[in-house]
């Protein structure tokens, strides 16, 4: 029974530490621009 109590205490400690963990910083880099295909480039006159 004592072993189960230690296991329960350790589980609660791990859960408490996980709840306090910080979230990773969000990725703020903008997505890559959409590349134009050859047909669209020719039709729009862009270079």
N, C-alpha and C positions, 0 to 999 in steps of 0.2 A: 504494500500500500504506500509505503514511503517513497518507493521508486516512482510510482504513478504521480505522486505529488510533485516530485522534482521535475518530471517530464511536463506536467501541466504548467508549472512555474516557468520553465524554460520556453515553452511554447508561447506563453503570454508575453514574455520578455522579447522574443523574436517578433511577435506581431506588433508590439509597441514600437520597436525600432523601425520596422517596415512602415508603420503609419507616419513616423516622423521624418522619413527619408524625403529629400528634396526631389522635385520633378526635374527632368533634364530641360535645359533651355530650348525653347522652340527654334526651329530652323527658319530664319528670317530672310534667307536668300530668295530672290524672285525666281520663278520658274524660267527655264530657257525659252527664248523667243521661238515662235513657230517658223520653221524654215519654209520658204516658198519653193514649190517644185518648178521645173523648167518651163512648163506650159504657162503657169501663172506669171512667171517672171517675164516671159516674152509678151504676154498679153497686156501686162500692166506697164511695161517699159522700165521697170526697176532694174537697177544693176547691183 
